[in-house]
Amino acid sequence: MSLHIFVDASTLSYGATAYLCTSNQSTLVMAKTRVAPLKKLTLPRLELMAAVVGSRLATHLQSSCNIGSNNTYLLSDSRIFLHWLQTNKSLKRFVKNRVKEIQQLTCSQNWKYCPTQDNPADLMTRGISATLFTNSKIWMNGLSLITKPLNWPAWHNNDATVMTTVSSDSLEYEQGRQPPQDSPESRTELRNFIDVTKISKYTKLQRVTAYVLRFINKCREKTYPHHDQLTTNELQKAEVVLLHSCQHNTYQEEITKLRTSVRTILRRCLVYRRTEGKAYSAPDPPPLPQYRVKDAPPFTVTVVDFSGALYVRDSSNNESKAYICLFTCAFTRAVHLELVPNLSEEDFLQAFRRFTSRRSVPTLMISDNASTYVAASNHIQRLFESQTVQDALSMKGTCSMVRRLVGTSN
């Protein structure tokens, strides 16, 4: 018996599926998927995170089903990830940490290449309709070649030199780095498709490079302008590409010391830190009081406040003032409104009685005396200091708290 794990990722989710296989059949055992993070990541990095899920799934099933690592196979359709797994070059921290975990959980030789159309995990990450799912055999039993390892598609490490475009202005290739299009790193691969030894003149090499760059730009940009003859701008860019490629290939070691020195100098430069540093961020808000975060039924802790005066007309068409008494739950932020004709004790107690009849009797009431309504604030303070109100609230089992706050954030 052998264990086969397929991993895949899309821009929406990533995950892995596991199959137990014998000499003539295979069966789905377990699948695990996760939603892609809110912070947008490149597709190769999402494939890397799917491989981490697959490695953890393989470790769990090996111990549960008593399957050795020699009989465990992990398959991915990402050539960039497979190259990251086998390369000896330095990787970025994000990639390096996850590759290290994968190598600790699995053996690099157990990772194989699987085409996208034969990857059952692709159905899980991209989604299919219910009709296609019921008629799909690849999900329940895997691909037809899963029981024949000798017929699996072959993949060689040299094939990973291809570059994959991940955005309009960045590339992610074999080392996992993302240099800008105009950086020297993005042009050093010219020697892979331009044989300089077969071109005897520099002007001819410059023109060939310009045509190659024009073809690349047309593939990337659908609205790239069409010219029959090479322009001066294209020839100048080709010359810069050739110079950068020559410098990068000849002085690779010097350029790598140089970068460390430049970063060290910039970190110590006060002018650079003042002009290029991040803006000062406001400190985190203070923690909420305990009565705001304690789990309790709605309106157990209630905050009360009055709105400003509203002008209304009575049945005699005479204009008079009215106020809105707001009862707010400190947990759920639910709001209960009561209309009162004035800010007297009797009208507030009637509004409070209507509130408790509809909602519940709070155990704690808080008055937020905002400075915006100074007059209403004074009325509320006197109202809560009244012996009549205190006695009425105490009889219902409610204690009051009068807080003088500048705002209403708490």
N, C-alpha and C positions, 0 to 999 in steps of 0.2 A: 504494500500500500504506500502511496506517495501523496504528498500535499502540494497543491498548486495554488498560488495566490496571484491574482491579477490586480493591478493598481491603475487608477486613471484619475484625471482631474479636468474640470472645466472652470469657467469663470464663475459658476454658481456654487459648485460643491466639489468635493474630492472624497475618495474612499477606496476600499479594497473588497474583493470577493474571494472566498476560499472554497476549494473543491478537493474532495478526497477521491483518489483515482486508483483503480486496480488495473489489471492487464487489459481489460476490455470495456470498462465503463467508468464514468465519473459522475459525481453527485455534488450539488451545492450543499455546503455545510454551514457557512456563516458569511455574513456581509456586514460591513460597517462603513458608514458615510458621515461626513461632516459638512456643514455649510461653510462656504468660503468666507474668510474674514472681511469685515467692512473696509479695512484698509486694502486698497487694490494691490494685488501682487501679480507678477508676470506669470504666464502659464507654466514655464519650466519650474518656477518655485512652488507653484501649486502641485505640480507633479511630484516634486520632492517631498512635500508634506503628505501627499497620498502614499508615497513609499514608506514614510515613517509609520503611518497607520498600518500598512501592510506588514511591516517588520514586526510591530507589536502583536498584530493578529497571528503571525506565523509563530512567534514565541509562545503565545497562549495555547494554540492548537497543538504544537509539538509536545508540550507538557501534558495536555489533556488526552491526546490520542496516542501517546507513546510513539511518535514518529521522529526518526533521527534527522539531523540536518542534511545528511547526504541524500535523503529522499524528499527534500523540500525544494521547490522551485518557485521563484518569484519573477513575474513577468510585467514589463512596462512597455508602453509604446512611445516613451520619450527618450530620444537618443541623447539629448543634452543631459538629462539626469544620469543615464548610464555612463556617460563620459565623466561626469562629476564623480561618480562612484569609483572610477578606475584611474583618474588622473593623479599625478604627483605634484601638480602645480598648486600654488597657493590660491585659496578660495576666500570669498567674502565670509564674514563671521556668520551671517544667517545661513548660508549654504554649508559652511564648514561644520557648524554644530550639529546640523541634522544628518549630514553625511557620516559624521563620527558615530552618532547613535545608531544609524543603520548598519554600519560596519561592526558595531559591538553586538547587535542582535542577530545579524545574519552574516553569511559568507558572501563575499563579492562575486565568487564564481557561480553562485546559485541564481544570480540575476540574469534573466534572458530578455531578449527583445520579442515583442509581440505586435503585429500590425494592428492599427486601430480598428479595422473592420472585424478582426477576430478577437477583440478584447471584450469580454462580457461586462467588465466594470464600466465600460463606456455607456451601457444602458442605464446604469445607476446614476451617473453623474450628469448626463444630458437629458435623460427622461424619454420615455416613449409612450404611445397611447395604449389604452387597455387592450385593444384588439391585437396590436402587435405583440404585446407582452404575453397574452395567452397562447399565441402561435409561435413564440420564440423558444427554440430549444437551446440556444447558446447560453441563456441565463440559468436554466436548471441543470444543464449538463456540461456547460463550457464548450469550447470549440472542438471540432471533430478530430483535430490532431493532438489533443491534450494527452492522449494515452500513448502517443508515438513521439518521444522526444527527438528521435533522429530526424524527423521530418519538420522540425520547427524552423522558422526563418532564421537565417544566420545574420549576425551583426558583428562588425569589426570596429575596433577602437578608432581606426583611421577615418571612418566615416563621420566622426563627430566634429570634424573641422568645419562643417557647414555652419553658417551663421543664421540665426533666427531673428527676424524683426519682431520686437515686442512693443514698439510704439513708434510714432512718427519721427522722434528725435533721439532714440536710444537703441542700442543693440545689446543683446545678451548672447554671448557665445561661449566657447569652450571653457574659459576660466570662470565663468559665472559673473564677469564684470559687465558694467553697463557704461561704456565710454560714449561721449557725444559723437555725432557723425563727423565733426570736423577735427576730432582728436587724432593724434598719430596712431593710436592703437587700432582704430577702425580702418586704417589704410595699409597696415603692414601685410595684410593677406593678398596684396596685389601680386606678389611673387608666385602665388599659387596658381594664378591663371594668366599671367603674362611672363613669358620666358625672355628675360632680358638678353640672354646670350645669343638669341637669334635676331636681334635688332642691332644693326651696326651704327645707326645715327641717333643722336639724342633727340633731334627734332621729330624723327619718326616715332620714337618711343613716347615722346610727349603727346603726339597726335593719337597714337593708339590708346594711351591712357585716358585721353579726353573722351574718345568714343566709348570706352568701357564705362567711364563715369556717367556719360550721358545715358547709356543703356540702364545702369543701376537707378539713376534718378527717374527715368521714365517708368521703371517697374514700381517704384515707390510712390510716385505722384502721377495721377491720371491726367492732371492739367498741366504737365510740364510742357513748356513752349517748344515748338518744332522749328528746327533750323536745318537747312541743307548743308551749310558750311559751318565749320567750327568757329565759334565766336572767341574774341579775345579773352573774355571772362572764363570760358571753359578751358582755354589753353593755360591761363594763369593758375587756375585751380589744379589742373593736372600737374603742373610744375611743382606746386606746393606739396601735392600728394607724393610725388616722387622723392622730393627732398626729405619729407618726414619719414617715408618708408626707409630710405637709406640711413638716416640717422638712427631710427629705432632698431634696425637690424644690426648696425655696426656698434652702437654705443648703448646696448641694452642694459648692461650693468651700471654704467654711469648715470643713465636716466633714472634707474631705480634708486640709488644713493641720493642723488639730487632731489628726488621727491620728498624723501624723509627730511632732508635738510631744510627744504622750503617750508614744509609743514611746521617744523620746529621753530623756525624764525617767525613765521606768521603768528603762531600761538603766543610768542613773547612780545609781539609788536602791539603797543597800546593803541596806536592810531588805527591799525587794521581791526582790532577788536572793537574799537569805538564805532567805526564806519560799517563793518560787515557783521558785527555780532548781532545776536537776536535781541529783539526789543524786550524791555522789562515787562514781565508778566505780573499781573495782580496776584496778591497772595490768596490762598484758598480761603473760602468762607469758613467761619467758625462752625463747630459741630452743632447740630440741632439739639435743643433741650430734650430731656428724657421723655417728657410727656408728648413730644411730637413723633417719636419713633416707637413708642411702646404699642404693642398689638392689643387692640381693644375694639369693641363694637363702635359703630359710627355715632358721633356726637357724644361720646363719653367725656371727651375734653372739648369744650366749645368756646370759641372766641366770638365776642359780641362787639359790634360797632354800629354807629349811626352814620347814615349818609348826610350830605348837606341838605339844606331846606329845599323842598320842591313846592312849586306854586300850583295849586289846584283850584277848581271851582266847585262849589257845593250846589245843592239843588236850587238855591236862590240866585245862582249865577254870580255869587260873590267869591272873590279870590281870597284864598287862605293858604297857610303853610301846612306842609305835611312832611313826614320823615320816614325813611325806610330803616328798620332795625334788621341788621344782618347777623345771622347766627352761622358760623363757619366751623366745620369739623376740623380739628387739628390733625387728624390722621389722613382722612380721605379727601380733604379739601371740598367736601360737599357744602352747599350753601342753602340756607333756609331764609326766606324774606318775609317780613311782617311789616305792614303799613301802620304807622301810628300818627295821630294828629299832632302830638307835641312830645316834649322830652320829660314829661312828668313821671313821678314814681308810679302812679296808678296805671298810666298807659303802658309803661314798660312791663309792669307785672302782668297786665292782661296779655301783652304780646308774648311774654315768657310762658304764660299758662297755655296759650294756643300752640306755642312751639313744642312744649313738653307733651301736649296731647297728641300731636301729630308724629313726633319723633321719639324722644325718650328723655328721661331725666338725667342731665349730665352730672358727673361727679365733680367736675372742675370747670369753672367759667372764668375766662380771661378777658379783661377789657383792654383793648389796644388804643391808648390815647395818642393818636397820631397828631403831629403838630399842624397838619393841614386844616383840621377842623378844630380850632382852638376853643370856640364857644361850645361846640358839642362835647369836646373833651372835658371841659369844666363841669358841664351838666352830668356827664357819665360818672365823673369822679364823685360828685356830691350824691348822685343816685346810689352808687355802690356803698358809700359811707353811711347811707341812711339806715337807721335801726330797723325800719319797717321792711326794707328789702333784705337786709341781713337775716332777719327772723324768718321771712318767707322762704328764702333759699335754704336756710338751715333745717327747716321743717321737712323739706324735700330731700335732704341729704346731699346738698350741693354746696361746695365751698367756692368762694370768689377770690380772684386775684386781679388786682389793678396794676397794670404795667405802663410805665411811661416810656414810650418808644418813639424814635424819630420816624421810622417807617413801619411797614407791615411785613417785612421779610420773614420774621419768626412766627 
